[in-house]
Amino acid sequence: MLNPETLSQLQNILGAQGLLTDPASLETYGCDWTKTYEPAPSAIAFPKTTAQVQALIQVANQAQFNIVPSGGRTGLSGGAVAAQGELVVSLERMNKILEFNTQDRSVTCEAGVITAQIQQFAAEHDLFYPVDFASAGSSQIGGNIATNAGGIKVIRYGLTRQQVLGLEVVTGKGEILKLNNGLVKNATGYDLRHLFIGSEGTLGIITQATLQLIRPPQNLTVLVLGVPEFGALMQVLMRFQADLDLSAFEFFSDRALHYLVQDKGLAKPFDTPAPYYALLEFENDSAGREQAALQAFQDCLEQGRVLDGVMSRSQTQAKALWRLREMISETISVYTPYKNDLSVRVSQVAAFLQAVDQIVAERYRAFEVIWYGHIGDGNLHLNILKPATMEKAEFFEHCAAVNEQVFALTQSLGGSISAEHGVGLLKRDYLSYSRSPEEITYMRAIKALFDPNQILNPGKLLS
Ligand SMILES: Cc1cc2nc3c(=O)[nH]c(=O)nc-3n(C[C@H](O)[C@H](O)[C@H](O)COP(=O)(O)OP(=O)(O)OC[C@H]3O[C@@H](n4cnc5c(N)ncnc54)[C@H](O)[C@@H]3O)c2cc1C
């Protein structure tokens, strides 16, 4: 816990309104979306400048207390959890867009800017920021960079990493680094920018970012298809990709749809029942593209790979169809899901799905399983719902026991136990399923270089 002397030092840095210690704030800012851990921070700091962030880190090094960098707290791995008397450093008051360059098509902003704000800013300038997911209205650019967030457009535009042209960070040592200056090309040695992308607040606090904006896609059109079996999903993907550049290829199970209809009142896409659904999106900017999509649909129908389908005819319809995929995470959150975020190479997805499904059927017999995910990227979200009568602790213990088997299978295919949610606290003890001992040793050495006193997010990502 922070002593009164340190608290007053922090107060001096941040000003009267910049430090909160009331119980409600400690509870709110001490946790993320996992809700698995009891929040117990000592105080919440709201810096407004990079100099203040630097001063906080310097005091933490002198007084030897730990800092949890905090964004929109939508993280799903416990990375922003403060459960051990840490100082939470929230970036939410560093929320300004600083510079826009039309010729470079780039925007520089503070790390606390909300993701949807950047999307909106890009649209107002006839441009597009392609990183998107259901939590974009709350997550921050700094948090997206710290987790290298993915989402629903990765198949076409890549992860957050692809959009980051430059960063300003304050390292765990308290040094300010300006990385890559917004350059597209820069072959001058190690690109430290990329070390901070996906570092989950363990190496430094990101204070500013320069992001690449792109040409906005035209007339995005959405198809939802009913698919009879896991095996057919990837064949449908291949058939559509043969003639179209898809900007999304997502999937969800009929049980996910069941909860959307029951709890959110969403309409089914069509009446024909199907165990799985694929959601595809493409840029419908010429007559040829729509024709190609309809032909692919027809072929899949004839080959028995698709049972039924619907295609949006307006942006309103496209948005309504997207809600079938985007609302799943929020809808099932009330059933305390145990989340797995797995990935394998796209070519391995079909085999992986069958094998995981078998494990799930054997080991989760008593539990309800909800599948969805960014299957076009090889990324599957496997959610196990807690039975209403079971205690949370017992449920999580049971799920953790099955983890070993699912993760061993993932490892055997060279896959990842966390495709896009990060490691945080939740997946920390399983890191070795995706990283070799040699890699983990190098990761520890990098952590020691940027944060020698281990004050930034200790115990997250690395044990
Ligand atoms: C409904 C829902 C849907 C989601 N869908 C997706 C999805 O499709 N794809 C996906 O990738 N994720 C998804 N997520 C997860 C989450 O939204 C992302 O991980 C997001 O990038 C987290 O951003 P945040 O600002 O909320 O970060 P936080 O949760 O606050 O923090 C996440 C991590 O980043 C660190 N951090 C935060 N800010 C900084 C900073 N300025 N400097 C250094 N470290 C920092 C924290 O310490 C923590 O380790 C979803 C979450 C929800 C709730």
The ligand as an SDF file (V2000), in Angstrom:
LIG
                    3D

 53 58  0  0  0  0  0  0  0  0999 V2000
  -17.3110   -6.9570  -25.8840 C   0  0  0  0  0  0  0  0  0  0  0  0
  -15.8260   -7.0510  -26.1350 C   0  0  0  0  0  0  0  0  0  0  0  0
  -15.3720   -7.4110  -27.3930 C   0  0  0  0  0  0  0  0  0  0  0  0
  -14.0040   -7.4850  -27.6510 C   0  0  0  0  0  0  0  0  0  0  0  0
  -13.5830   -7.8350  -28.8940 N   0  0  0  0  0  0  0  0  0  0  0  0
  -12.2630   -7.8620  -29.1580 C   0  0  0  0  0  0  0  0  0  0  0  0
  -11.8110   -8.2110  -30.4670 C   0  0  0  0  0  0  0  0  0  0  0  0
  -12.5930   -8.5200  -31.3570 O   0  0  0  0  0  0  0  0  0  0  0  0
  -10.4680   -8.1970  -30.6870 N   0  0  0  0  0  0  0  0  0  0  0  0
   -9.5710   -7.8790  -29.6990 C   0  0  0  0  0  0  0  0  0  0  0  0
   -8.3690   -7.8660  -29.9620 O   0  0  0  0  0  0  0  0  0  0  0  0
   -9.9820   -7.5770  -28.4600 N   0  0  0  0  0  0  0  0  0  0  0  0
  -11.2930   -7.5600  -28.1650 C   0  0  0  0  0  0  0  0  0  0  0  0
  -11.7000   -7.2600  -26.8960 N   0  0  0  0  0  0  0  0  0  0  0  0
  -10.7030   -7.0350  -25.8380 C   0  0  0  0  0  0  0  0  0  0  0  0
  -10.3090   -5.5700  -25.5780 C   0  0  0  0  0  0  0  0  0  0  0  0
  -11.3170   -4.6710  -25.9950 O   0  0  0  0  0  0  0  0  0  0  0  0
   -8.9810   -5.2350  -26.2570 C   0  0  0  0  0  0  0  0  0  0  0  0
   -7.9640   -6.0290  -25.6790 O   0  0  0  0  0  0  0  0  0  0  0  0
   -8.5840   -3.7640  -26.1490 C   0  0  0  0  0  0  0  0  0  0  0  0
   -7.4950   -3.5120  -26.9840 O   0  0  0  0  0  0  0  0  0  0  0  0
   -8.2360   -3.3190  -24.7260 C   0  0  0  0  0  0  0  0  0  0  0  0
   -8.1200   -1.9030  -24.7040 O   0  0  0  0  0  0  0  0  0  0  0  0
   -8.3880   -1.0820  -23.3690 P   0  0  0  0  0  0  0  0  0  0  0  0
   -8.1150    0.3490  -23.6210 O   0  0  0  0  0  0  0  0  0  0  0  0
   -9.7090   -1.4030  -22.8040 O   0  0  0  0  0  0  0  0  0  0  0  0
   -7.2250   -1.6800  -22.4530 O   0  0  0  0  0  0  0  0  0  0  0  0
   -7.2400   -2.1570  -20.9370 P   0  0  0  0  0  0  0  0  0  0  0  0
   -8.1760   -3.2940  -20.7510 O   0  0  0  0  0  0  0  0  0  0  0  0
   -7.4150   -0.9930  -20.0420 O   0  0  0  0  0  0  0  0  0  0  0  0
   -5.7400   -2.6890  -20.8080 O   0  0  0  0  0  0  0  0  0  0  0  0
   -5.2830   -3.7870  -21.5490 C   0  0  0  0  0  0  0  0  0  0  0  0
   -3.7810   -3.9610  -21.3250 C   0  0  0  0  0  0  0  0  0  0  0  0
   -3.0870   -2.8480  -21.8720 O   0  0  0  0  0  0  0  0  0  0  0  0
   -2.3430   -2.1530  -20.8630 C   0  0  0  0  0  0  0  0  0  0  0  0
   -2.4750   -0.7200  -21.1870 N   0  0  0  0  0  0  0  0  0  0  0  0
   -3.6120   -0.0030  -21.3220 C   0  0  0  0  0  0  0  0  0  0  0  0
   -3.3180    1.2600  -21.7040 N   0  0  0  0  0  0  0  0  0  0  0  0
   -1.9680    1.3370  -21.7940 C   0  0  0  0  0  0  0  0  0  0  0  0
   -1.0500    2.3780  -22.1390 C   0  0  0  0  0  0  0  0  0  0  0  0
   -1.4590    3.6060  -22.4790 N   0  0  0  0  0  0  0  0  0  0  0  0
    0.2730    2.0870  -22.1200 N   0  0  0  0  0  0  0  0  0  0  0  0
    0.7240    0.8530  -21.7880 C   0  0  0  0  0  0  0  0  0  0  0  0
   -0.0960   -0.1470  -21.4450 N   0  0  0  0  0  0  0  0  0  0  0  0
   -1.4240    0.0840  -21.4580 C   0  0  0  0  0  0  0  0  0  0  0  0
   -2.9570   -2.5810  -19.5420 C   0  0  0  0  0  0  0  0  0  0  0  0
   -2.0230   -2.5280  -18.4860 O   0  0  0  0  0  0  0  0  0  0  0  0
   -3.3880   -4.0040  -19.8640 C   0  0  0  0  0  0  0  0  0  0  0  0
   -2.2990   -4.8790  -19.7190 O   0  0  0  0  0  0  0  0  0  0  0  0
  -13.0710   -7.2010  -26.6030 C   0  0  0  0  0  0  0  0  0  0  0  0
  -13.5360   -6.8510  -25.3430 C   0  0  0  0  0  0  0  0  0  0  0  0
  -14.8900   -6.7830  -25.0940 C   0  0  0  0  0  0  0  0  0  0  0  0
  -15.3400   -6.3720  -23.7260 C   0  0  0  0  0  0  0  0  0  0  0  0
  1  2  1  0
  2  3  1  0
  2 52  2  0
  3  4  2  0
  4  5  1  0
  4 50  1  0
  5  6  2  0
  6  7  1  0
  6 13  1  0
  7  8  2  0
  7  9  1  0
  9 10  1  0
 10 11  2  0
 10 12  1  0
 12 13  2  0
 13 14  1  0
 14 15  1  0
 14 50  1  0
 15 16  1  0
 16 17  1  0
 16 18  1  0
 18 19  1  0
 18 20  1  0
 20 21  1  0
 20 22  1  0
 22 23  1  0
 23 24  1  0
 24 25  2  0
 24 26  1  0
 24 27  1  0
 27 28  1  0
 28 29  2  0
 28 30  1  0
 28 31  1  0
 31 32  1  0
 32 33  1  0
 33 34  1  0
 33 48  1  0
 34 35  1  0
 35 36  1  0
 35 46  1  0
 36 37  1  0
 36 45  1  0
 37 38  2  0
 38 39  1  0
 39 40  1  0
 39 45  2  0
 40 41  1  0
 40 42  2  0
 42 43  1  0
 43 44  2  0
 44 45  1  0
 46 47  1  0
 46 48  1  0
 48 49  1  0
 50 51  2  0
 51 52  1  0
 52 53  1  0
M  END
$$$$
